[in-house]
């Protein structure tokens, strides 16, 4: 459902794919070829949310904007993750159930599943834990795995669209 809130209406690029069960509300901009999966909630009733090109927001993720939220090109926000008033760089993987609270996550970072991020994350590193701490640098294997995930998600995303004949 695409919903206006307090006079603010989402802008969704015509090549973005939004599952019919997702809720996109308020001052939200969704870029080209982004995919918003089942039961995602994106709520921008205070500040704005900008989701760039080729971003995948997976099932039951929640994005809230008490302050501006930005999600950079090629990033993946996994199942059940929460993004609260944060900036997410390009090609970032936020793992399942992770919580990212009012921080900046730089490019090419990985946030492990279940982590709680309460301080900024530098580029090219992996963080894990509660609170999340840097555990290592990103390696070539990580980069290849993330590229494969993005490719698979793009292929699957077309299934989110209803058939044109419906």
N, C-alpha and C positions, 0 to 999 in steps of 0.2 A: 504494500500500500504506500503510495506517495501522498504525503499529507502536508498541507500548509499549516504553519503555526505562527500566530501573532503577525500575520501579514508576510511572513517569510516562507517562500516556496522553494523546494529543491529544484536544482537544475541538473538534469541527467543527460549526458551525451547520448546521441541516438545509437551509438555503437556499444554502449554499456549494456550489460545483461543483469537484470534485477529479478530474482525469484519472486513469484507472486505472494509468497508468505512473508517476505521481508517488509519491514517498516522503515521508511526514510522520511524524516520529519524535520521541517524547519529550514534553516540556512545551510543547506548541504549542496556541494558541487561534486558530481561524480564524472570522472574523465572517461575518455575513449577506451573501449575494450576492458573496462573494469568489470568485475563480476561480483555480485552481491548474492550470497547463497541463502538457503532456507532459514527462516526465523532470525535473520540478522536484524538488529535494531540500531539505527543510526539516528541519534536525537541531537539536534542543534537548536535548542530553544533559547540559549543564552548567547553563545558565540557561534562561530562558523566551523564547518567541517569541510575540508577539501581533500578529495581522494583522486589521486592522479591516474594516469594511463596505466593499464595492465595490472592494476592492483586486484587481488582476490581477497574478499572478506568472507570467511567460511562460516558454516552453520553455527547459529546461536551466539555469534560474536556480538558485543555491545560496544558502541562508540558513543561517548557523551562529551559535550563541549561546554564545560563551565568556563573554559577559555578556548581559544582557537585550537583546532586539531588539524594536523596536516599529515597525510600518508603519501609517501613518495613513490614514484614510478617503480613497478615491478615488485612491490612488497606483498607479503602474504600474512594475513591476520588469521590465525588458525581457529579451529572450533572452540567456542566458549571463551575466547580471549576477551579482555576488557581493556579498552583504550579510553583513558579519562584525561582530557585536556592536555594531550601530548603531541609532540612532533616526532614523526617516524620518517627516517630518511629513505633513500632508494634501496631496493633489493634487500629489505629487512625481512626476516622470518620471525614472527611472534608466535611461539609455540602454543599448543592447546592449553586452555585454562590459565594462561599467563595474565597478570594484571600489570598494566603500565600506567602509572599515576603521575601526571603533571611533570613530565621529564622530556628531555630530548634524546632520541636514539639516532645516532649517526648512521651513515650508509653502510651496507654490507654487514650488518650485525645479526646475530642470532640470539633470541631470548628463549631459553629452554622452557619446555612445558611446565606449567605450575609455578613458575617464578613470579615474584612480586618485585617490580622494578620501581624504586623510589628515588633513584639518583640517575644522572645522565649516563648514557652508554656510548663509549667511543666507537669509532668506525672499525670495521674488520675484526671484531671480537665476539666471543660468545660469553653470555652471562647466564647464571643459574642460581637458584636458591631463594630463600626468604630471610632477609632481603637479598635481591640478586647481587652477585659479585662476579667480576670477570674471572673466568676459569681458563680461557686460552684464546689464542688468535685463530681467526678463520683460516682454513687451508684450502687447497685446490679441490679436494674431495667434497668439502662443504659447498663450494661454489658450483660444482657440477651437479650435486644433488639438488640444490635450490633451482638451478636452471631446468632440471628434469621435472621438478614439482610444478614450476610455472607452465611448462609446456603441457603437462598432463591436465592441469586445471583449465587451461585455455580450451583444450579439446573437449573436456567434460562440460564446460560452461554453456556451450550451445544447447545442451539438453535442458537447461533451465528455462529457455524460451518456450512458450507454448507454440504448438504447430499453428502456422498461419491460417489453416483451414478451420480452426476451432472457433 
